[in-house]
Each structure stands twice: as C-alpha cells, then as structure tokens.
C-alpha cells in the first residue's frame, strides 16, 4: 500500500530526541521547515523511548 502525505498538511513532525544536529539535518534533507520539528532535547537530553511522549506533553500540550 502506498500512502501519500503532503508535508504542508501536517502541523508537526515529531522525531525521537536523539540529538539536535541529527534532527536539524533530517528536517533540512526532508525539506521540512524547522518550526514544524519541535525540540526539547536541550531541556531533557536524550530520554530514550520516552522522548516523543515527553515532547508532546512538554512542548505541544497547549496546541
């Protein structure tokens, strides 16, 4: 099955918070505006499997 997603229709692209450089490079290579890639790694560091739920609760809870 092939599903096409228009990046312009997405509010955010949530990535595992491994490191800021990697997330920036991925966003740039995928041509995703950096404001659609919220980051909180500087606040919490690499939190392993909890990074995306933590990102949602910490950064996006009011959106």
PDBQT receptor file of N, H, CA, C and O in Angstrom, charges set to zero:
ATOM      1  N   UNK A   1       0.841  -1.161   0.000  1.00  0.00    +0.000 N 
ATOM      2  CA  UNK A   1       0.000   0.000   0.000  1.00  0.00    +0.000 C 
ATOM      3  C   UNK A   1       0.898   1.240   0.000  1.00  0.00    +0.000 C 
ATOM      4  O   UNK A   1       1.870   1.307   0.752  1.00  0.00    +0.000 OA
ATOM      5  N   UNK A   2       0.574   2.196  -0.828  1.00  0.00    +0.000 N 
ATOM      6  H   UNK A   2      -0.216   2.141  -1.438  1.00  0.00    +0.000 HD
ATOM      7  CA  UNK A   2       1.341   3.419  -0.930  1.00  0.00    +0.000 C 
ATOM      8  C   UNK A   2       0.473   4.590  -0.481  1.00  0.00    +0.000 C 
ATOM      9  O   UNK A   2      -0.549   4.877  -1.105  1.00  0.00    +0.000 OA
ATOM     10  N   UNK A   3       0.863   5.255   0.573  1.00  0.00    +0.000 N 
ATOM     11  H   UNK A   3       1.693   5.022   1.080  1.00  0.00    +0.000 HD
ATOM     12  CA  UNK A   3       0.103   6.382   1.107  1.00  0.00    +0.000 C 
ATOM     13  C   UNK A   3       0.913   7.648   0.890  1.00  0.00    +0.000 C 
ATOM     14  O   UNK A   3       2.081   7.720   1.272  1.00  0.00    +0.000 OA
ATOM     15  N   UNK A   4       0.298   8.634   0.283  1.00  0.00    +0.000 N 
ATOM     16  H   UNK A   4      -0.651   8.575  -0.027  1.00  0.00    +0.000 HD
ATOM     17  CA  UNK A   4       0.982   9.905   0.074  1.00  0.00    +0.000 C 
ATOM     18  C   UNK A   4       0.536  10.904   1.131  1.00  0.00    +0.000 C 
ATOM     19  O   UNK A   4      -0.658  11.070   1.384  1.00  0.00    +0.000 OA
ATOM     20  N   UNK A   5       1.501  11.561   1.738  1.00  0.00    +0.000 N 
ATOM     21  H   UNK A   5       2.471  11.426   1.532  1.00  0.00    +0.000 HD
ATOM     22  CA  UNK A   5       1.225  12.559   2.762  1.00  0.00    +0.000 C 
ATOM     23  C   UNK A   5       1.844  13.870   2.311  1.00  0.00    +0.000 C 
ATOM     24  O   UNK A   5       3.026  13.924   1.975  1.00  0.00    +0.000 OA
ATOM     25  N   UNK A   6       1.054  14.906   2.306  1.00  0.00    +0.000 N 
ATOM     26  H   UNK A   6       0.093  14.862   2.580  1.00  0.00    +0.000 HD
ATOM     27  CA  UNK A   6       1.549  16.233   1.972  1.00  0.00    +0.000 C 
ATOM     28  C   UNK A   6       2.102  16.865   3.242  1.00  0.00    +0.000 C 
ATOM     29  O   UNK A   6       1.360  17.083   4.200  1.00  0.00    +0.000 OA
ATOM     30  N   UNK A   7       3.400  17.162   3.259  1.00  0.00    +0.000 N 
ATOM     31  H   UNK A   7       4.003  16.986   2.481  1.00  0.00    +0.000 HD
ATOM     32  CA  UNK A   7       4.027  17.739   4.456  1.00  0.00    +0.000 C 
ATOM     33  C   UNK A   7       3.362  19.041   4.882  1.00  0.00    +0.000 C 
ATOM     34  O   UNK A   7       3.361  19.382   6.064  1.00  0.00    +0.000 OA
ATOM     35  N   UNK A   8       2.799  19.767   3.924  1.00  0.00    +0.000 N 
ATOM     36  H   UNK A   8       2.801  19.490   2.963  1.00  0.00    +0.000 HD
ATOM     37  CA  UNK A   8       2.136  21.023   4.245  1.00  0.00    +0.000 C 
ATOM     38  C   UNK A   8       0.865  20.838   5.059  1.00  0.00    +0.000 C 
ATOM     39  O   UNK A   8       0.411  21.776   5.715  1.00  0.00    +0.000 OA
ATOM     40  N   UNK A   9       0.283  19.645   5.028  1.00  0.00    +0.000 N 
ATOM     41  H   UNK A   9       0.652  18.883   4.496  1.00  0.00    +0.000 HD
ATOM     42  CA  UNK A   9      -0.935  19.365   5.786  1.00  0.00    +0.000 C 
ATOM     43  C   UNK A   9      -0.659  19.000   7.240  1.00  0.00    +0.000 C 
ATOM     44  O   UNK A   9      -1.587  18.928   8.045  1.00  0.00    +0.000 OA
ATOM     45  N   UNK A  10       0.610  18.770   7.583  1.00  0.00    +0.000 N 
ATOM     46  H   UNK A  10       1.364  18.828   6.928  1.00  0.00    +0.000 HD
ATOM     47  CA  UNK A  10       0.964  18.351   8.934  1.00  0.00    +0.000 C 
ATOM     48  C   UNK A  10       1.345  19.550   9.793  1.00  0.00    +0.000 C 
ATOM     49  O   UNK A  10       2.056  20.449   9.344  1.00  0.00    +0.000 OA
ATOM     50  N   UNK A  11       0.865  19.553  11.027  1.00  0.00    +0.000 N 
ATOM     51  H   UNK A  11       0.287  18.823  11.391  1.00  0.00    +0.000 HD
ATOM     52  CA  UNK A  11       1.221  20.629  11.952  1.00  0.00    +0.000 C 
ATOM     53  C   UNK A  11       2.647  20.463  12.446  1.00  0.00    +0.000 C 
ATOM     54  O   UNK A  11       3.395  21.437  12.525  1.00  0.00    +0.000 OA
ATOM     55  N   UNK A  12       3.030  19.229  12.779  1.00  0.00    +0.000 N 
ATOM     56  H   UNK A  12       2.422  18.438  12.715  1.00  0.00    +0.000 HD
ATOM     57  CA  UNK A  12       4.352  18.953  13.326  1.00  0.00    +0.000 C 
ATOM     58  C   UNK A  12       4.849  17.607  12.829  1.00  0.00    +0.000 C 
ATOM     59  O   UNK A  12       4.065  16.725  12.477  1.00  0.00    +0.000 OA
ATOM     60  N   UNK A  13       6.153  17.469  12.808  1.00  0.00    +0.000 N 
ATOM     61  H   UNK A  13       6.789  18.185  13.094  1.00  0.00    +0.000 HD
ATOM     62  CA  UNK A  13       6.818  16.189  12.576  1.00  0.00    +0.000 C 
ATOM     63  C   UNK A  13       7.567  15.898  13.872  1.00  0.00    +0.000 C 
ATOM     64  O   UNK A  13       8.498  16.624  14.222  1.00  0.00    +0.000 OA
ATOM     65  N   UNK A  14       7.176  14.854  14.584  1.00  0.00    +0.000 N 
ATOM     66  H   UNK A  14       6.419  14.264  14.300  1.00  0.00    +0.000 HD
ATOM     67  CA  UNK A  14       7.791  14.542  15.872  1.00  0.00    +0.000 C 
ATOM     68  C   UNK A  14       8.863  13.483  15.687  1.00  0.00    +0.000 C 
ATOM     69  O   UNK A  14       8.599  12.389  15.190  1.00  0.00    +0.000 OA
ATOM     70  N   UNK A  15      10.062  13.822  16.091  1.00  0.00    +0.000 N 
ATOM     71  H   UNK A  15      10.277  14.712  16.495  1.00  0.00    +0.000 HD
ATOM     72  CA  UNK A  15      11.199  12.917  15.970  1.00  0.00    +0.000 C 
ATOM     73  C   UNK A  15      11.723  12.541  17.351  1.00  0.00    +0.000 C 
ATOM     74  O   UNK A  15      11.616  13.313  18.305  1.00  0.00    +0.000 OA
ATOM     75  N   UNK A  16      12.289  11.346  17.439  1.00  0.00    +0.000 N 
ATOM     76  H   UNK A  16      12.376  10.719  16.665  1.00  0.00    +0.000 HD
ATOM     77  CA  UNK A  16      12.986  10.943  18.658  1.00  0.00    +0.000 C 
ATOM     78  C   UNK A  16      14.071  11.976  18.929  1.00  0.00    +0.000 C 
ATOM     79  O   UNK A  16      14.800  12.357  18.013  1.00  0.00    +0.000 OA
ATOM     80  N   UNK A  17      14.186  12.425  20.139  1.00  0.00    +0.000 N 
ATOM     81  H   UNK A  17      13.594  12.116  20.883  1.00  0.00    +0.000 HD
ATOM     82  CA  UNK A  17      15.111  13.487  20.508  1.00  0.00    +0.000 C 
ATOM     83  C   UNK A  17      16.499  12.920  20.796  1.00  0.00    +0.000 C 
ATOM     84  O   UNK A  17      16.974  12.960  21.931  1.00  0.00    +0.000 OA
ATOM     85  N   UNK A  18      17.141  12.392  19.752  1.00  0.00    +0.000 N 
ATOM     86  H   UNK A  18      16.755  12.359  18.830  1.00  0.00    +0.000 HD
ATOM     87  CA  UNK A  18      18.467  11.793  19.909  1.00  0.00    +0.000 C 
ATOM     88  C   UNK A  18      19.542  12.870  20.060  1.00  0.00    +0.000 C 
ATOM     89  O   UNK A  18      20.306  12.868  21.025  1.00  0.00    +0.000 OA
ATOM     90  N   UNK A  19      19.589  13.783  19.098  1.00  0.00    +0.000 N 
ATOM     91  H   UNK A  19      18.968  13.784  18.314  1.00  0.00    +0.000 HD
ATOM     92  CA  UNK A  19      20.466  14.944  19.225  1.00  0.00    +0.000 C 
ATOM     93  C   UNK A  19      20.005  16.029  18.253  1.00  0.00    +0.000 C 
ATOM     94  O   UNK A  19      19.432  15.739  17.202  1.00  0.00    +0.000 OA
ATOM     95  N   UNK A  20      20.260  17.261  18.616  1.00  0.00    +0.000 N 
ATOM     96  H   UNK A  20      20.725  17.497  19.470  1.00  0.00    +0.000 HD
ATOM     97  CA  UNK A  20      19.743  18.400  17.865  1.00  0.00    +0.000 C 
ATOM     98  C   UNK A  20      20.305  18.440  16.445  1.00  0.00    +0.000 C 
ATOM     99  O   UNK A  20      19.575  18.750  15.504  1.00  0.00    +0.000 OA
ATOM    100  N   UNK A  21      21.571  18.136  16.281  1.00  0.00    +0.000 N 
ATOM    101  H   UNK A  21      22.164  17.884  17.045  1.00  0.00    +0.000 HD
ATOM    102  CA  UNK A  21      22.189  18.161  14.961  1.00  0.00    +0.000 C 
ATOM    103  C   UNK A  21      21.497  17.180  14.021  1.00  0.00    +0.000 C 
ATOM    104  O   UNK A  21      21.152  17.540  12.895  1.00  0.00    +0.000 OA
ATOM    105  N   UNK A  22      21.293  15.953  14.469  1.00  0.00    +0.000 N 
ATOM    106  H   UNK A  22      21.573  15.661  15.383  1.00  0.00    +0.000 HD
ATOM    107  CA  UNK A  22      20.660  14.936  13.643  1.00  0.00    +0.000 C 
ATOM    108  C   UNK A  22      19.248  15.357  13.246  1.00  0.00    +0.000 C 
ATOM    109  O   UNK A  22      18.863  15.203  12.087  1.00  0.00    +0.000 OA
ATOM    110  N   UNK A  23      18.478  15.881  14.182  1.00  0.00    +0.000 N 
ATOM    111  H   UNK A  23      18.791  16.006  15.124  1.00  0.00    +0.000 HD
ATOM    112  CA  UNK A  23      17.116  16.314  13.872  1.00  0.00    +0.000 C 
ATOM    113  C   UNK A  23      17.119  17.460  12.867  1.00  0.00    +0.000 C 
ATOM    114  O   UNK A  23      16.273  17.496  11.974  1.00  0.00    +0.000 OA
ATOM    115  N   UNK A  24      18.048  18.387  12.996  1.00  0.00    +0.000 N 
ATOM    116  H   UNK A  24      18.736  18.358  13.722  1.00  0.00    +0.000 HD
ATOM    117  CA  UNK A  24      18.160  19.504  12.060  1.00  0.00    +0.000 C 
ATOM    118  C   UNK A  24      18.519  19.031  10.661  1.00  0.00    +0.000 C 
ATOM    119  O   UNK A  24      17.953  19.506   9.676  1.00  0.00    +0.000 OA
ATOM    120  N   UNK A  25      19.460  18.092  10.572  1.00  0.00    +0.000 N 
ATOM    121  H   UNK A  25      19.919  17.706  11.372  1.00  0.00    +0.000 HD
ATOM    122  CA  UNK A  25      19.867  17.546   9.272  1.00  0.00    +0.000 C 
ATOM    123  C   UNK A  25      18.710  16.785   8.628  1.00  0.00    +0.000 C 
ATOM    124  O   UNK A  25      18.462  16.938   7.432  1.00  0.00    +0.000 OA
ATOM    125  N   UNK A  26      18.001  15.968   9.405  1.00  0.00    +0.000 N 
ATOM    126  H   UNK A  26      18.203  15.844  10.376  1.00  0.00    +0.000 HD
ATOM    127  CA  UNK A  26      16.856  15.235   8.868  1.00  0.00    +0.000 C 
ATOM    128  C   UNK A  26      15.797  16.191   8.341  1.00  0.00    +0.000 C 
ATOM    129  O   UNK A  26      15.261  15.982   7.253  1.00  0.00    +0.000 OA
ATOM    130  N   UNK A  27      15.492  17.228   9.092  1.00  0.00    +0.000 N 
ATOM    131  H   UNK A  27      15.927  17.398   9.976  1.00  0.00    +0.000 HD
ATOM    132  CA  UNK A  27      14.485  18.210   8.659  1.00  0.00    +0.000 C 
ATOM    133  C   UNK A  27      14.939  18.900   7.372  1.00  0.00    +0.000 C 
ATOM    134  O   UNK A  27      14.156  19.049   6.434  1.00  0.00    +0.000 OA
ATOM    135  N   UNK A  28      16.188  19.314   7.333  1.00  0.00    +0.000 N 
ATOM    136  H   UNK A  28      16.824  19.193   8.095  1.00  0.00    +0.000 HD
ATOM    137  CA  UNK A  28      16.699  20.007   6.143  1.00  0.00    +0.000 C 
ATOM    138  C   UNK A  28      16.668  19.090   4.918  1.00  0.00    +0.000 C 
ATOM    139  O   UNK A  28      16.233  19.505   3.844  1.00  0.00    +0.000 OA
ATOM    140  N   UNK A  29      17.129  17.845   5.077  1.00  0.00    +0.000 N 
ATOM    141  H   UNK A  29      17.483  17.508   5.949  1.00  0.00    +0.000 HD
ATOM    142  CA  UNK A  29      17.150  16.910   3.950  1.00  0.00    +0.000 C 
ATOM    143  C   UNK A  29      15.753  16.543   3.467  1.00  0.00    +0.000 C 
ATOM    144  O   UNK A  29      15.553  16.292   2.279  1.00  0.00    +0.000 OA
ATOM    145  N   UNK A  30      14.786  16.509   4.381  1.00  0.00    +0.000 N 
ATOM    146  H   UNK A  30      14.948  16.712   5.347  1.00  0.00    +0.000 HD
ATOM    147  CA  UNK A  30      13.399  16.195   4.016  1.00  0.00    +0.000 C 
ATOM    148  C   UNK A  30      12.634  17.446   3.606  1.00  0.00    +0.000 C 
ATOM    149  O   UNK A  30      11.450  17.376   3.276  1.00  0.00    +0.000 OA
ATOM    150  N   UNK A  31      13.315  18.595   3.626  1.00  0.00    +0.000 N 
ATOM    151  H   UNK A  31      14.277  18.651   3.893  1.00  0.00    +0.000 HD
ATOM    152  CA  UNK A  31      12.707  19.882   3.269  1.00  0.00    +0.000 C 
ATOM    153  C   UNK A  31      11.485  20.189   4.142  1.00  0.00    +0.000 C 
ATOM    154  O   UNK A  31      10.442  20.631   3.659  1.00  0.00    +0.000 OA
ATOM    155  N   UNK A  32      11.655  19.939   5.440  1.00  0.00    +0.000 N 
ATOM    156  H   UNK A  32      12.502  19.580   5.832  1.00  0.00    +0.000 HD
ATOM    157  CA  UNK A  32      10.625  20.236   6.436  1.00  0.00    +0.000 C 
ATOM    158  C   UNK A  32      11.063  21.499   7.169  1.00  0.00    +0.000 C 
ATOM    159  O   UNK A  32      12.181  21.556   7.682  1.00  0.00    +0.000 OA
ATOM    160  N   UNK A  33      10.205  22.507   7.226  1.00  0.00    +0.000 N 
ATOM    161  H   UNK A  33       9.298  22.461   6.810  1.00  0.00    +0.000 HD
ATOM    162  CA  UNK A  33      10.580  23.720   7.975  1.00  0.00    +0.000 C 
ATOM    163  C   UNK A  33      10.905  23.369   9.428  1.00  0.00    +0.000 C 
ATOM    164  O   UNK A  33      10.184  22.602  10.065  1.00  0.00    +0.000 OA
ATOM    165  N   UNK A  34      11.983  23.932   9.937  1.00  0.00    +0.000 N 
ATOM    166  H   UNK A  34      12.569  24.556   9.419  1.00  0.00    +0.000 HD
ATOM    167  CA  UNK A  34      12.442  23.584  11.286  1.00  0.00    +0.000 C 
ATOM    168  C   UNK A  34      11.397  23.929  12.350  1.00  0.00    +0.000 C 
ATOM    169  O   UNK A  34      11.407  23.332  13.427  1.00  0.00    +0.000 OA
ATOM    170  N   UNK A  35      10.499  24.877  12.077  1.00  0.00    +0.000 N 
ATOM    171  H   UNK A  35      10.490  25.362  11.202  1.00  0.00    +0.000 HD
ATOM    172  CA  UNK A  35       9.460  25.195  13.058  1.00  0.00    +0.000 C 
ATOM    173  C   UNK A  35       8.397  24.109  13.145  1.00  0.00    +0.000 C 
ATOM    174  O   UNK A  35       7.568  24.141  14.054  1.00  0.00    +0.000 OA
ATOM    175  N   UNK A  36       8.397  23.147  12.224  1.00  0.00    +0.000 N 
ATOM    176  H   UNK A  36       9.070  23.120  11.485  1.00  0.00    +0.000 HD
ATOM    177  CA  UNK A  36       7.484  22.004  12.298  1.00  0.00    +0.000 C 
ATOM    178  C   UNK A  36       8.122  20.812  13.011  1.00  0.00    +0.000 C 
ATOM    179  O   UNK A  36       7.499  19.761  13.157  1.00  0.00    +0.000 OA
ATOM    180  N   UNK A  37       9.366  20.987  13.452  1.00  0.00    +0.000 N 
ATOM    181  H   UNK A  37       9.871  21.841  13.333  1.00  0.00    +0.000 HD
ATOM    182  CA  UNK A  37      10.089  19.919  14.152  1.00  0.00    +0.000 C 
ATOM    183  C   UNK A  37      10.404  20.419  15.567  1.00  0.00    +0.000 C 
ATOM    184  O   UNK A  37      11.511  20.892  15.824  1.00  0.00    +0.000 OA
ATOM    185  N   UNK A  38       9.440  20.316  16.482  1.00  0.00    +0.000 N 
ATOM    186  H   UNK A  38       8.540  19.932  16.274  1.00  0.00    +0.000 HD
ATOM    187  CA  UNK A  38       9.695  20.805  17.837  1.00  0.00    +0.000 C 
ATOM    188  C   UNK A  38      10.792  19.989  18.517  1.00  0.00    +0.000 C 
ATOM    189  O   UNK A  38      10.912  18.781  18.311  1.00  0.00    +0.000 OA
ATOM    190  N   UNK A  39      11.582  20.678  19.329  1.00  0.00    +0.000 N 
ATOM    191  H   UNK A  39      11.485  21.658  19.496  1.00  0.00    +0.000 HD
ATOM    192  CA  UNK A  39      12.691  20.022  20.029  1.00  0.00    +0.000 C 
ATOM    193  C   UNK A  39      12.702  20.441  21.488  1.00  0.00    +0.000 C 
ATOM    194  O   UNK A  39      12.431  21.594  21.822  1.00  0.00    +0.000 OA
ATOM    195  N   UNK A  40      13.016  19.498  22.340  1.00  0.00    +0.000 N 
ATOM    196  H   UNK A  40      13.237  18.561  22.069  1.00  0.00    +0.000 HD
ATOM    197  CA  UNK A  40      13.200  19.792  23.759  1.00  0.00    +0.000 C 
ATOM    198  C   UNK A  40      14.431  19.076  24.307  1.00  0.00    +0.000 C 
ATOM    199  O   UNK A  40      14.572  18.921  25.520  1.00  0.00    +0.000 OA
ATOM    200  N   UNK A  41      15.309  18.647  23.431  1.00  0.00    +0.000 N 
ATOM    201  H   UNK A  41      15.195  18.773  22.445  1.00  0.00    +0.000 HD
ATOM    202  CA  UNK A  41      16.494  17.894  23.855  1.00  0.00    +0.000 C 
ATOM    203  C   UNK A  41      17.389  18.718  24.773  1.00  0.00    +0.000 C 
ATOM    204  O   UNK A  41      18.024  18.171  25.675  1.00  0.00    +0.000 OA
ATOM    205  N   UNK A  42      17.445  20.018  24.551  1.00  0.00    +0.000 N 
ATOM    206  H   UNK A  42      16.930  20.462  23.818  1.00  0.00    +0.000 HD
ATOM    207  CA  UNK A  42      18.290  20.861  25.400  1.00  0.00    +0.000 C 
ATOM    208  C   UNK A  42      17.749  20.933  26.825  1.00  0.00    +0.000 C 
ATOM    209  O   UNK A  42      18.499  21.179  27.770  1.00  0.00    +0.000 OA
ATOM    210  N   UNK A  43      16.453  20.718  26.973  1.00  0.00    +0.000 N 
ATOM    211  H   UNK A  43      15.844  20.518  26.205  1.00  0.00    +0.000 HD
ATOM    212  CA  UNK A  43      15.828  20.763  28.294  1.00  0.00    +0.000 C 
ATOM    213  C   UNK A  43      15.954  19.432  29.039  1.00  0.00    +0.000 C 
ATOM    214  O   UNK A  43      16.176  19.414  30.249  1.00  0.00    +0.000 OA
ATOM    215  N   UNK A  44      15.809  18.305  28.304  1.00  0.00    +0.000 N 
ATOM    216  H   UNK A  44      15.629  18.320  27.320  1.00  0.00    +0.000 HD
ATOM    217  CA  UNK A  44      15.760  16.993  28.951  1.00  0.00    +0.000 C 
ATOM    218  C   UNK A  44      16.887  16.041  28.563  1.00  0.00    +0.000 C 
ATOM    219  O   UNK A  44      17.135  15.065  29.271  1.00  0.00    +0.000 OA
ATOM    220  N   UNK A  45      17.573  16.307  27.454  1.00  0.00    +0.000 N 
ATOM    221  H   UNK A  45      17.372  17.101  26.879  1.00  0.00    +0.000 HD
ATOM    222  CA  UNK A  45      18.568  15.362  26.960  1.00  0.00    +0.000 C 
ATOM    223  C   UNK A  45      17.897  14.218  26.227  1.00  0.00    +0.000 C 
ATOM    224  O   UNK A  45      16.699  14.271  25.949  1.00  0.00    +0.000 OA
ATOM    225  N   UNK A  46      18.662  13.185  25.912  1.00  0.00    +0.000 N 
ATOM    226  H   UNK A  46      19.636  13.142  26.138  1.00  0.00    +0.000 HD
ATOM    227  CA  UNK A  46      18.125  12.014  25.232  1.00  0.00    +0.000 C 
ATOM    228  C   UNK A  46      17.414  11.151  26.262  1.00  0.00    +0.000 C 
ATOM    229  O   UNK A  46      18.048  10.558  27.136  1.00  0.00    +0.000 OA
ATOM    230  N   UNK A  47      16.105  11.085  26.154  1.00  0.00    +0.000 N 
ATOM    231  H   UNK A  47      15.590  11.566  25.444  1.00  0.00    +0.000 HD
ATOM    232  CA  UNK A  47      15.302  10.358  27.143  1.00  0.00    +0.000 C 
ATOM    233  C   UNK A  47      14.835   8.999  26.629  1.00  0.00    +0.000 C 
ATOM    234  O   UNK A  47      13.861   8.439  27.132  1.00  0.00    +0.000 OA
ATOM    235  N   UNK A  48      15.528   8.476  25.634  1.00  0.00    +0.000 N 
ATOM    236  H   UNK A  48      16.319   8.931  25.225  1.00  0.00    +0.000 HD
ATOM    237  CA  UNK A  48      15.266   7.149  25.095  1.00  0.00    +0.000 C 
ATOM    238  C   UNK A  48      13.847   7.057  24.542  1.00  0.00    +0.000 C 
ATOM    239  O   UNK A  48      13.405   7.958  23.830  1.00  0.00    +0.000 OA
ATOM    240  N   UNK A  49      13.141   6.001  24.852  1.00  0.00    +0.000 N 
ATOM    241  H   UNK A  49      13.500   5.269  25.430  1.00  0.00    +0.000 HD
ATOM    242  CA  UNK A  49      11.806   5.754  24.310  1.00  0.00    +0.000 C 
ATOM    243  C   UNK A  49      10.744   6.728  24.757  1.00  0.00    +0.000 C 
ATOM    244  O   UNK A  49       9.659   6.768  24.176  1.00  0.00    +0.000 OA
ATOM    245  N   UNK A  50      11.028   7.509  25.770  1.00  0.00    +0.000 N 
ATOM    246  H   UNK A  50      11.909   7.477  26.242  1.00  0.00    +0.000 HD
ATOM    247  CA  UNK A  50      10.046   8.464  26.277  1.00  0.00    +0.000 C 
ATOM    248  C   UNK A  50      10.143   9.825  25.596  1.00  0.00    +0.000 C 
ATOM    249  O   UNK A  50       9.395  10.738  25.945  1.00  0.00    +0.000 OA
ATOM    250  N   UNK A  51      11.042   9.978  24.637  1.00  0.00    +0.000 N 
ATOM    251  H   UNK A  51      11.650   9.236  24.353  1.00  0.00    +0.000 HD
ATOM    252  CA  UNK A  51      11.274  11.316  24.083  1.00  0.00    +0.000 C 
ATOM    253  C   UNK A  51      10.065  11.890  23.354  1.00  0.00    +0.000 C 
ATOM    254  O   UNK A  51       9.779  13.077  23.507  1.00  0.00    +0.000 OA
ATOM    255  N   UNK A  52       9.347  11.097  22.572  1.00  0.00    +0.000 N 
ATOM    256  H   UNK A  52       9.579  10.132  22.448  1.00  0.00    +0.000 HD
ATOM    257  CA  UNK A  52       8.195  11.647  21.847  1.00  0.00    +0.000 C 
ATOM    258  C   UNK A  52       7.028  11.919  22.788  1.00  0.00    +0.000 C 
ATOM    259  O   UNK A  52       6.443  12.998  22.693  1.00  0.00    +0.000 OA
ATOM    260  N   UNK A  53       6.644  11.003  23.701  1.00  0.00    +0.000 N 
ATOM    261  H   UNK A  53       7.119  10.126  23.778  1.00  0.00    +0.000 HD
ATOM    262  CA  UNK A  53       5.582  11.358  24.647  1.00  0.00    +0.000 C 
ATOM    263  C   UNK A  53       5.943  12.579  25.501  1.00  0.00    +0.000 C 
ATOM    264  O   UNK A  53       5.084  13.416  25.779  1.00  0.00    +0.000 OA
ATOM    265  N   UNK A  54       7.197  12.682  25.913  1.00  0.00    +0.000 N 
ATOM    266  H   UNK A  54       7.895  12.002  25.688  1.00  0.00    +0.000 HD
ATOM    267  CA  UNK A  54       7.642  13.832  26.690  1.00  0.00    +0.000 C 
ATOM    268  C   UNK A  54       7.562  15.106  25.859  1.00  0.00    +0.000 C 
ATOM    269  O   UNK A  54       7.171  16.157  26.367  1.00  0.00    +0.000 OA
ATOM    270  N   UNK A  55       7.928  15.021  24.595  1.00  0.00    +0.000 N 
ATOM    271  H   UNK A  55       8.246  14.167  24.181  1.00  0.00    +0.000 HD
ATOM    272  CA  UNK A  55       7.830  16.167  23.680  1.00  0.00    +0.000 C 
ATOM    273  C   UNK A  55       6.388  16.623  23.557  1.00  0.00    +0.000 C 
ATOM    274  O   UNK A  55       6.117  17.824  23.597  1.00  0.00    +0.000 OA
ATOM    275  N   UNK A  56       5.470  15.702  23.412  1.00  0.00    +0.000 N 
ATOM    276  H   UNK A  56       5.690  14.727  23.380  1.00  0.00    +0.000 HD
ATOM    277  CA  UNK A  56       4.048  16.035  23.298  1.00  0.00    +0.000 C 
ATOM    278  C   UNK A  56       3.558  16.728  24.566  1.00  0.00    +0.000 C 
ATOM    279  O   UNK A  56       2.918  17.777  24.496  1.00  0.00    +0.000 OA
ATOM    280  N   UNK A  57       3.858  16.141  25.722  1.00  0.00    +0.000 N 
ATOM    281  H   UNK A  57       4.378  15.289  25.778  1.00  0.00    +0.000 HD
ATOM    282  CA  UNK A  57       3.379  16.713  26.999  1.00  0.00    +0.000 C 
ATOM    283  C   UNK A  57       4.031  18.039  27.331  1.00  0.00    +0.000 C 
ATOM    284  O   UNK A  57       3.371  18.943  27.843  1.00  0.00    +0.000 OA
ATOM    285  N   UNK A  58       5.309  18.168  27.049  1.00  0.00    +0.000 N 
ATOM    286  H   UNK A  58       5.845  17.434  26.634  1.00  0.00    +0.000 HD
ATOM    287  CA  UNK A  58       6.041  19.370  27.425  1.00  0.00    +0.000 C 
ATOM    288  C   UNK A  58       5.873  20.511  26.438  1.00  0.00    +0.000 C 
ATOM    289  O   UNK A  58       5.671  21.656  26.843  1.00  0.00    +0.000 OA
ATOM    290  N   UNK A  59       5.953  20.216  25.160  1.00  0.00    +0.000 N 
ATOM    291  H   UNK A  59       6.117  19.286  24.831  1.00  0.00    +0.000 HD
ATOM    292  CA  UNK A  59       6.009  21.263  24.150  1.00  0.00    +0.000 C 
ATOM    293  C   UNK A  59       4.683  21.510  23.459  1.00  0.00    +0.000 C 
ATOM    294  O   UNK A  59       4.391  22.649  23.096  1.00  0.00    +0.000 OA
ATOM    295  N   UNK A  60       3.880  20.493  23.268  1.00  0.00    +0.000 N 
ATOM    296  H   UNK A  60       4.118  19.568  23.564  1.00  0.00    +0.000 HD
ATOM    297  CA  UNK A  60       2.687  20.625  22.444  1.00  0.00    +0.000 C 
ATOM    298  C   UNK A  60       1.380  20.576  23.219  1.00  0.00    +0.000 C 
ATOM    299  O   UNK A  60       0.314  20.590  22.604  1.00  0.00    +0.000 OA
ATOM    300  N   UNK A  61       1.420  20.521  24.507  1.00  0.00    +0.000 N 
ATOM    301  H   UNK A  61       2.287  20.510  25.007  1.00  0.00    +0.000 HD
ATOM    302  CA  UNK A  61       0.188  20.340  25.281  1.00  0.00    +0.000 C 
ATOM    303  C   UNK A  61      -0.809  21.474  25.108  1.00  0.00    +0.000 C 
ATOM    304  O   UNK A  61      -2.003  21.264  25.318  1.00  0.00    +0.000 OA
ATOM    305  N   UNK A  62      -0.370  22.653  24.737  1.00  0.00    +0.000 N 
ATOM    306  H   UNK A  62       0.601  22.823  24.566  1.00  0.00    +0.000 HD
ATOM    307  CA  UNK A  62      -1.287  23.770  24.590  1.00  0.00    +0.000 C 
ATOM    308  C   UNK A  62      -1.678  24.045  23.139  1.00  0.00    +0.000 C 
ATOM    309  O   UNK A  62      -2.433  24.979  22.866  1.00  0.00    +0.000 OA
ATOM    310  N   UNK A  63      -1.167  23.235  22.207  1.00  0.00    +0.000 N 
ATOM    311  H   UNK A  63      -0.554  22.477  22.429  1.00  0.00    +0.000 HD
ATOM    312  CA  UNK A  63      -1.511  23.440  20.778  1.00  0.00    +0.000 C 
ATOM    313  C   UNK A  63      -2.749  22.696  20.393  1.00  0.00    +0.000 C 
ATOM    314  O   UNK A  63      -3.173  22.759  19.239  1.00  0.00    +0.000 OA
TER     315      UNK A  63
